[in-house]
Every structure is written in structure tokens, then in C-alpha cells.
Amino acid sequence: MAAHFGPTTWDDVQAMPDDGRRYESVAGVLTVTPAPGLSHRRAAFRLARLLADAAPLGVEVLPAPYDWWISQIEWYEPDVIVFERFKATERRLEVAPLLVVEVASPSTRLHDLNDKRAAYAANGCQNYWVVDPDEPSVLAFGLGASGYEAVARVRGDGRFEATEPFAVGFSPAQLVAD
């Protein structure tokens, strides 16, 4: 294999064989995380299904993998992504989504709450939720003039009611219950 110098690009990663890992890049710095565990996948799947059932016509809700592509050297693969269908391509979304959801795990929690939160706000995603299946909880942010502002935090059997990007309600506990 030839040595690679410089930032890792979208095209570089697309040329790699699929190994089930999540590849994201910020300014050409590639991050690789293993496939998530059962509680993580369960929470993402159930939330995607709830959102899809509530979404208006023309709005797509997808669980990972589907990339939000910002540039050749910056893209993300959120756990759940919500966007206007007509703005997407077959392989990626190239505009800010309506909502991004990350399901936190012990290895990603700080990255989700800090780095991704800042990047998603800087790139215009209006709504960002972090689901913690261990607690269980949902922390919701809305984009304000100076970045994301917390708009709701709900734990356990409490009822989370969102109005943006569309009306949907659920309890964090129902995302992870057996």
C-alpha cells in the first residue's frame, strides 16, 4: 500500500473496503469508531422509526449509515439524520439536515457533546439531539445566534415533546426498553 500524506478525503474513504466501521472526518482528520452495540442500535432504530412515523411528506428519516457531506475533508455519519428528501443524493446529504441525532456511548459521549455539537452548529443544522441509552435520556439543542442552546432534557419515563423540526413525542425509556 502506498503512503498517504495530507488530509484524508471522502474519495479516499469511498475507495476503502466496507469493514462495518464508522468513518467521519473533520478537516481531513479521520476518526474511526467500531460498530455500535445492541442498546445503541436499538435506541437509534426505535427513534428513527418514531421520527419517520411523525415526519411530514417530503421529509426523510434515516438511521446510520448515511453521510452528511460538508466537504472532501469534512463529513459525518450521524446515528439518525432527518432531511428534506429532494435535497439529498443517493450517497450523501450535501446541505444541512433538519435534525441530527447522536446516540452516546461511553467512547463517544464527550465527542458527541463537544466536537460534534460545535461542528453541527457551525455547519447550520438547526436541531441536534443526544440520546443516552445508559441513563436513558434525551438532550435537545436548537441553533441560536451563538451556537446551540439546550431546549430540553428529559430522562427515563419523562415525556420528550419536540416541535422542531416537526411534532413528535416519546419517552427516552421507550427507546431502550426490552
N, C-alpha and C positions, 0 to 999 in steps of 0.2 A: 504494500500500500504506500502511495506517495505521501510525503509530509505535507501538511496543510498549514499555511501561515495566513494570518489575518482573521477577520471575523467569520464565524460560521454563518452561512446564508441559508435561506429557505430552500434554494435549489440543492445545496449540499445535503440537507436532511432528506429531501424527497428522493434523492438517489440512493439512500441507505436502505437496506432490507428492513421490513417491518419486524420489530422484535417485541411488540407489546408494551413498550415504554412510552412515556410522555416526553416529548421534546418541545421545549419552549426556548425563546431567545430574547434577550434584552441587549441591544447594542452589539449584537454578534457574540455575546457570551451565552453559550448553550447550557441549559440546565436539563438534566435528565432525571426523571423520577420513575420508580418501578410502578407496575400496575397496582392500582389500589386494592385494598381488602374488601371483604364482604360488607361490613357496615357502611363503608364509604360508598361502595357501588349501590347498595340498597337505597341509601338516602338520596343519591343523585338520580337514580332511576325513578323513585317514587315522586320526587319533586318535579322532575321533567314531565311525568305523566299528569300530575296535578296542574302544572302550568299549561300544558298542551290542551287539557280539557277546558281551561278558562280563557285561553288565548282567542282574540278576535280573528276573523278571517284575514288572511294575508300575513299573519304572524307565525313564524316557525319557532319551535322549541326543540332543541336537540341536546341529548347528553353527549359527553365526550365519546369519541374523538371528532372534533370539527374545529378547525383553527380560525381564530380571529387574527388576520394578517394585517400588520401595520406597515411593514417594510420588509425588504430582503433580509434584514438583520434583526427584526423585532416581530415576534408573533407569539400568541398564547393559545393554549388548548384548555379552555375552561371546562369545569365539570358539567355545567349546564349553560347554554347560550341561547338567548332569545333575540330574534331579529326580524326585520321586515323581509319577507321571502324574496321579493323582487330585487333586493339589494345584494343577494348572495350569488356566488358562483358554485359550481358543483364541488369544488375542492376547498373553498375557504370564503370567509366573510372579509371584505376589504374596507368596510366602513364600521363606525362604532355601533355595537349592538344596543338594543333597548335595555337589556339586563344581562349581567354575568353573575353566575353563582359558582363559588368555590366551596367544596366540602373539605373542611380542615381535617388533617390527620396530624399526629404528633410530629412528623417530619416536615410538614408544610405549613403548619399553623402560623408561625411568625412571618414567613414569606407571603402567605395569603393576606395577613392583616397589615403588613407594611409595604413591601415592594410591589406586590400586585395591586394593592389598593391605590398606591401613588401612580402606577403606570396606567391603570384603567381610567382613573380620573383625568390624567394628563392627555389621554387619547379620546376623551369625550363620551365614555359610557355613562349614561345618565343614572343608572341604578346598579348597585353592587351588593350582593348578599353573601355572607359567610355562614355556612351551616356547620355546626359542630355536632357530629353524631355521638360523640362520647358524653356530652353534657345532657341531653341534646338541647340545642339552641339555634336560633337564627338571629344574626346581627345584620341589619339592613342599613345601607348608606344611600343617600341621594346626592347628586352632584350640585354643589353650590358654587358661589363666586370664588371661593378659595380652596376648592377641592371637595372631597367627600365629607358630608356631615351625617352623623348617626341619626337615623329617623325612627328606628325601632330595635328593641332587643327583647326577644321572647324566649322563655325556657320551658322545657318539659311539656306539660299538658296545656300551657297557656295558649291562647289563640293569637296567631300572627295574621293580621289583616293588611294586605297591601292594596294600594290604589294605583300604584305606578309599577310597571308600565301599563298594567290593567288590573282589574279587581280579581283577587284570589285570596283565599283564607285556608289555613291549616294549623295544626299544632306541630311543633318540632318533634314531639314524641311519636307521632304517627309516621314520620319518615324512617324511623329505625325499629319500630315495634316488630317483634317476631310474629 
